[in-house]
């Protein structure tokens, strides 16, 4: 970090430049179009906005990164309350995620699991950037995704009786190797046992299961009606990832579609796979991922099974809370609070002083003003795809027309 950024007072409102990650599943055009720049020809999967050491945002005004700025002036940027709970680091990471094809089936650890896993991998001598790591850091990773487009995903385990009905339907369509499994699924502990069997079967047995199940999925999908979408998804995954047991596991998960503005919270241990679509994702500042399929990246089935939460649910979207022109998405963690403001021309919102904030514009042009920063006359315009950091202890005024997501912390939670 340049010395001038340390020697002079920290401006409370700073525009950010944010790195784009070219993962193979990424959309070629969504993020470039959001930013108003030509596509590069390579996937633009995620834009990271924050201070994660892997890819921190830059602060052009200070010729620095946000990570270095916070390290140099933690109390001025984060505030005492945030530091007392989360330490001298920004506790959340914001992303724009744009998927043109499926991500891995995965889950994330809780605090205790992350700390133990990170320590164990360190003791094995794995470098911090080793692709064989599941725990590159010691932080938990709850996350929330808010859709910018129609957003398809597999989220959480479906009700057991419903999944048993789906398996019986596949048996009726010729999946003989599933015979008997609906009854086993309903038995006590049956979900864990069946998931373990699917993921740990020898390669030859896994191929036999796929050869039995996927043609039945194609038949059910072609017939239409109940389970046609779920079966079409499994068949599509089997075609994209030949020999991968994740296509069968997908049949036990909720198949959901979020419409723009709807959100889903993913707690520790909740299994999921994003299929396609774009959204704003906010999470605890971590890159810990446990994968079991649909990927060429590191897979650790044993560790995933150890931390997986086998609770079933119906994957309902988060119920947003309206506060005037602001829409807040509740999450049961203190690391982050995500809010959305849809501002027409002439609309103005004033938010009280709080912890550190990241403000992301996803449409139109929004004027930001730091309240309590008279010495700096701190205002700026954010256009689509641009983001800014506001230090703790300042209020924030937003004026439209445009759409912005505001992320902050809730250390009291």
C-alpha positions in Angstrom: 0.0 0.0 0.0 1.4 3.4 -0.9 2.4 5.6 2.1 0.2 8.5 1.1 -2.9 6.4 1.8 -1.6 5.9 5.4 -0.4 9.4 6.0 -3.5 11.4 5.0 -7.0 11.1 6.5 -9.1 8.2 5.2 -11.8 9.4 2.9 -15.0 7.7 4.1 -16.5 7.1 0.6 -14.2 5.4 -2.0 -15.0 4.0 -5.4 -13.7 0.4 -6.0 -12.3 -1.4 -9.0 -13.3 -5.1 -8.8 -11.6 -8.2 -10.2 -13.5 -10.6 -12.4 -12.9 -14.3 -12.1 -12.9 -16.3 -15.4 -14.2 -19.7 -14.1 -15.2 -22.0 -16.9 -18.9 -22.1 -16.0 -19.2 -18.3 -16.3 -21.3 -16.3 -18.7 -19.5 -14.6 -21.6 -21.6 -11.5 -21.6 -23.7 -10.8 -18.4 -21.0 -9.0 -16.3 -19.5 -7.1 -19.3 -23.0 -5.9 -20.3 -23.6 -4.8 -16.7 -20.3 -2.9 -16.7 -21.0 -1.5 -20.2 -17.8 -3.0 -21.7 -17.3 -5.4 -24.6 -17.0 -9.1 -23.8 -13.4 -10.3 -23.7 -14.3 -13.7 -25.2 -13.5 -15.6 -22.0 -16.0 -16.5 -19.3 -16.8 -13.7 -16.7 -18.1 -15.9 -13.9 -17.8 -13.7 -10.7 -16.9 -10.2 -9.9 -15.5 -10.0 -6.3 -16.2 -6.8 -4.3 -14.5 -6.7 -1.0 -11.2 -7.4 0.9 -10.7 -11.1 0.5 -7.0 -11.8 0.2 -7.4 -14.0 -2.9 -8.8 -11.1 -5.0 -9.3 -7.8 -3.2 -10.9 -4.8 -4.7 -8.7 -1.9 -5.6 -9.1 1.7 -4.4 -7.8 3.7 -7.4 -7.8 7.0 -5.5 -5.3 5.6 -3.0 -3.4 3.4 -5.4 -4.1 0.6 -3.0 -6.3 -2.4 -2.3 -9.2 -2.4 0.1 -7.5 -5.2 2.0 -4.4 -3.0 2.5 -6.5 0.0 3.4 -8.3 -1.9 6.1 -5.0 -3.3 7.4 -3.5 0.2 7.6 -6.5 1.8 9.3 -8.8 -0.9 10.7 -10.6 1.2 13.3 -11.3 4.1 10.9 -12.6 1.8 8.2 -14.4 -1.0 10.2 -15.4 0.7 13.4 -14.8 -0.5 17.0 -18.0 -2.5 17.2 -17.3 -4.5 14.0 -13.7 -5.1 15.1 -14.7 -6.3 18.5 -16.7 -9.1 17.0 -15.0 -10.0 13.7 -11.4 -8.7 14.2 -9.5 -6.3 11.9 -11.0 -7.6 8.7 -14.1 -6.9 6.5 -16.4 -9.8 7.6 -18.3 -10.1 4.3 -17.6 -10.5 0.6 -20.0 -9.3 -2.2 -20.0 -11.0 -5.6 -21.9 -10.6 -8.9 -22.2 -14.2 -10.0 -23.1 -15.1 -13.6 -23.5 -18.8 -14.5 -24.0 -20.0 -18.0 -23.6 -23.7 -16.9 -23.8 -25.5 -13.6 -21.4 -25.1 -10.7 -20.4 -28.0 -8.5 -22.6 -29.7 -6.0 -21.2 -28.3 -2.8 -21.6 -27.1 0.8 -19.7 -24.9 3.2 -18.5 -25.4 6.8 -19.5 -23.8 10.1 -17.0 -22.0 12.3 -15.7 -25.1 14.2 -15.4 -27.2 11.0 -13.6 -24.4 9.1 -11.1 -23.9 11.9 -10.4 -27.6 12.4 -10.2 -28.2 8.6 -7.9 -25.3 8.0 -5.6 -26.4 10.8 -5.6 -30.0 9.5 -4.7 -29.0 6.0 -1.9 -26.7 7.3 -0.5 -29.6 9.3 -0.4 -31.6 6.1 1.8 -28.9 4.6 -0.7 -27.8 1.9 0.1 -24.3 0.6 -2.5 -21.7 1.0 -3.3 -21.7 -2.8 -3.1 -25.5 -3.2 -5.9 -26.7 -5.5 -6.3 -29.7 -3.2 -7.5 -27.6 -0.3 -11.1 -27.5 0.9 -10.3 -25.1 3.7 -8.0 -22.3 2.4 -9.1 -20.2 5.4 -10.5 -20.7 8.9 -13.8 -18.8 8.4 -17.4 -20.1 8.1 -19.2 -19.3 4.8 -22.9 -18.7 5.1 -24.2 -17.0 2.0 -27.2 -15.4 0.4 -27.9 -15.1 -3.3 -30.4 -12.5 -4.7 -31.4 -13.1 -8.3 -30.8 -10.5 -11.0 -32.2 -12.8 -13.7 -34.2 -16.0 -13.5 -31.9 -18.1 -11.5 -32.0 -21.9 -11.4 -30.5 -24.0 -8.6 -30.6 -27.2 -6.6 -30.9 -26.2 -2.9 -31.3 -28.5 0.1 -32.7 -32.0 0.4 -36.3 -32.4 -0.6 -38.9 -33.9 1.7 -38.2 -37.7 2.0 -41.7 -38.9 1.1 -41.6 -36.7 -2.1 -38.2 -38.0 -3.1 -39.4 -41.6 -2.5 -42.3 -40.9 -4.9 -39.8 -39.6 -7.5 -37.7 -42.7 -7.2 -40.8 -44.9 -7.5 -41.7 -43.0 -10.7 -38.3 -43.7 -12.1 -38.6 -47.4 -11.3 -41.9 -47.5 -13.2 -40.0 -46.0 -16.2 -37.4 -48.7 -16.1 -34.8 -47.7 -13.5 -34.6 -51.2 -12.0 -31.5 -50.5 -9.9 -33.6 -48.1 -7.9 -36.0 -50.8 -6.8 -36.2 -51.0 -3.1 -34.5 -47.7 -2.6 -37.7 -45.7 -1.9 -38.4 -47.8 1.1 -34.9 -47.5 2.3 -35.0 -43.8 1.9 -38.1 -43.5 4.2 -36.4 -45.6 6.9 -34.7 -43.9 9.8 -31.4 -42.5 8.6 -32.2 -43.6 5.0 -31.4 -40.2 3.4 -27.8 -40.2 4.8 -27.4 -43.9 3.8 -28.6 -43.4 0.3 -26.5 -40.2 -0.3 -23.4 -42.0 1.0 -24.1 -45.0 -1.2 -24.5 -42.8 -4.3 -21.3 -40.8 -3.7 -19.0 -43.6 -2.5 -20.0 -46.3 -5.0 -17.1 -47.7 -7.1 -16.8 -46.2 -10.5 -18.3 -49.3 -12.2 -21.3 -49.4 -9.9 -21.8 -45.7 -10.4 -21.9 -46.1 -14.2 -24.4 -49.0 -13.8 -26.6 -46.7 -11.7 -26.4 -43.9 -14.2 -27.1 -46.2 -17.1 -30.3 -47.4 -15.3 -31.5 -44.0 -13.9 -30.8 -41.5 -16.7 -32.8 -43.2 -19.5 -35.8 -43.3 -17.0 -35.2 -39.6 -16.3 -35.4 -38.9 -20.1 -38.7 -40.8 -20.3 -40.3 -39.0 -17.3 -39.1 -35.6 -18.7 -40.6 -36.4 -22.1 -43.9 -37.4 -20.5 -44.3 -34.1 -18.7 -46.2 -33.6 -15.5 -44.9 -34.1 -12.0 -41.1 -34.6 -11.7 -40.5 -33.7 -15.4 -38.3 -30.7 -14.5 -36.3 -32.6 -11.9 -35.7 -35.5 -14.3 -34.8 -33.2 -17.2 -32.2 -31.5 -14.9 -30.7 -34.9 -14.0 -30.5 -35.9 -17.6 -28.9 -32.6 -18.6 -26.3 -32.9 -15.8 -25.5 -36.5 -16.8 -24.9 -35.4 -20.4 -22.7 -32.5 -19.3 -20.7 -34.5 -16.7 -20.5 -38.1 -18.0 -20.0 -40.7 -15.3 -20.6 -38.2 -12.5 -22.8 -39.5 -9.6 -23.9 -35.9 -8.9 -26.6 -36.3 -11.7 -28.3 -39.0 -9.5 -27.8 -37.1 -6.3 -29.5 -34.1 -7.9 -32.8 -36.1 -7.9 -32.9 -35.8 -4.1 -32.5 -32.0 -4.1 -35.0 -29.2 -4.4 -35.1 -27.8 -7.9 -35.8 -24.1 -7.6 -36.1 -21.0 -9.8 -35.7 -17.6 -8.3 -37.1 -14.7 -10.2 -35.4 -11.3 -10.1 -35.4 -9.8 -6.6 -36.0 -13.2 -4.9 -33.2 -14.5 -2.6 -32.1 -17.8 -1.0 -30.0 -18.2 2.2 -27.6 -21.1 2.5 -26.5 -22.0 6.0 -23.6 -24.1 6.9 -23.9 -27.7 5.7 -26.8 -27.0 3.2 -26.1 -28.7 0.0 -26.6 -26.7 -3.3 -25.6 -26.3 -6.9 -26.2 -23.2 -8.9 -27.3 -24.2 -12.4 -27.6 -21.0 -14.4 -28.5 -17.3 -14.0 -27.1 -14.2 -12.5 -27.3 -12.7 -9.0 -25.8 -10.7 -6.3 -24.2 -13.0 -3.7 -23.1 -11.9 -0.3 -21.3 -14.2 2.1 -18.9 -14.4 5.1 -15.5 -13.5 3.7 -14.3 -17.1 3.0 -13.4 -19.4 0.1 -14.0 -22.7 1.9 -15.9 -25.1 -0.4 -16.6 -28.8 0.0 -17.5 -30.4 -3.3 -18.8 -33.8 -4.3 -19.5 -33.6 -8.0 -20.2 -31.8 -11.3 -16.8 -30.3 -11.3 -13.2 -30.8 -12.4 -12.0 -29.1 -9.2 -11.0 -30.8 -6.0 -13.6 -33.2 -4.6 -13.6 -34.5 -1.0 -16.6 -36.7 -0.6 -15.7 -38.0 2.8 -15.3 -34.5 4.3 -18.5 -33.3 2.6 -20.5 -36.2 4.1 -19.0 -35.4 7.5 -20.3 -31.8 7.5 -23.4 -32.2 5.4 -26.7 -31.2 7.0 -29.4 -33.8 6.0 -32.3 -31.8 7.2 -35.0 -31.6 4.6 -37.0 -28.5 3.5 -39.0 -27.0 0.7 -36.4 -24.4 -0.3 -38.6 -21.4 0.0 -37.1 -18.0 -0.9 -36.1 -15.6 1.9 -39.1 -13.4 2.7 -37.8 -9.8 2.2 -38.7 -7.1 4.7 -39.9 -3.7 3.2 -38.7 -0.5 4.9 -40.0 2.3 2.7 -37.9 2.4 -0.4 -35.5 -0.2 1.0 -35.9 -4.0 0.8 -33.9 -6.0 3.4 -33.2 -9.7 3.1 -33.0 -11.2 6.7 -30.2 -13.7 7.4 -29.5 -15.4 10.7 -25.9 -14.3 10.8 -24.1 -11.1 11.8 -21.4 -11.1 9.1 -23.6 -9.4 6.6 -27.0 -7.7 6.0 -28.1 -7.3 2.4 -30.6 -4.6 1.3 -31.9 -3.5 -2.1 -33.1 0.0 -3.1 -35.0 0.6 -6.3 -35.0 4.4 -6.7 -37.1 6.3 -9.2 -36.1 9.8 -10.3 -36.5 12.1 -7.3 -36.3 9.3 -4.7 -33.9 9.8 -1.9 -33.1 7.4 1.0 -31.0 8.4 4.1 -29.5 5.5 6.0 -28.2 6.1 9.6 -24.5 5.6 10.6 -23.6 1.9 10.7 -20.7 -0.4 10.2 -18.6 -0.6 7.0 -20.7 -0.7 3.8 -20.3 -1.8 0.2 -22.7 -0.2 -2.2 -23.2 -1.9 -5.6 -25.2 -0.4 -8.5 -26.8 -2.8 -10.9 -28.9 -0.4 -13.0 -29.3 3.3 -13.7 -27.2 6.0 -12.0 -27.3 6.5 -8.2 -25.8 9.4 -6.3 -24.1 8.5 -3.0 -23.4 10.9 -0.2 -21.6 10.2 3.0 -23.5 11.8 5.9 -21.2 13.3 8.5 -18.4 13.7 6.1 -18.7 17.5 5.5 -14.9 17.9 5.6 -14.6 15.8 2.5 -17.8 16.9 0.6 -17.9 13.1 -0.1 -20.3 12.4 -3.0 -20.1 10.2 -6.1 -22.2 8.8 -8.9 -22.3 5.0 -9.3 -23.4 3.6 -12.7 -24.3 0.0 -13.5 -21.7 -2.5 -12.3 -19.8 0.0 -10.2 -19.3 -0.2 -6.4 -18.1 1.9 -3.5 -16.9 1.4 0.1 -18.2 3.5 2.9 -16.3 3.5 6.2 -18.0 2.7 9.5 -19.6 5.6 11.4 -21.1 7.5 8.5 -24.6 7.7 7.3 -25.5 7.2 3.7 -27.8 9.0 1.3 -28.9 7.4 -1.9 -30.7 9.3 -4.8 -32.0 7.8 -8.0 -32.9 6.9 -10.5 -31.2 3.5 -10.2 -30.9 0.2 -8.4 -28.3 -0.4 -5.6 -27.5 -3.3 -3.2 -26.1 -2.2 0.2 -24.2 -4.7 2.3 -23.2 -4.0 5.9 -22.7 -6.0 9.2 -24.8 -6.6 12.2 -22.3 -7.4 15.0 -25.0 -7.5 17.6 -26.6 -10.6 16.0 
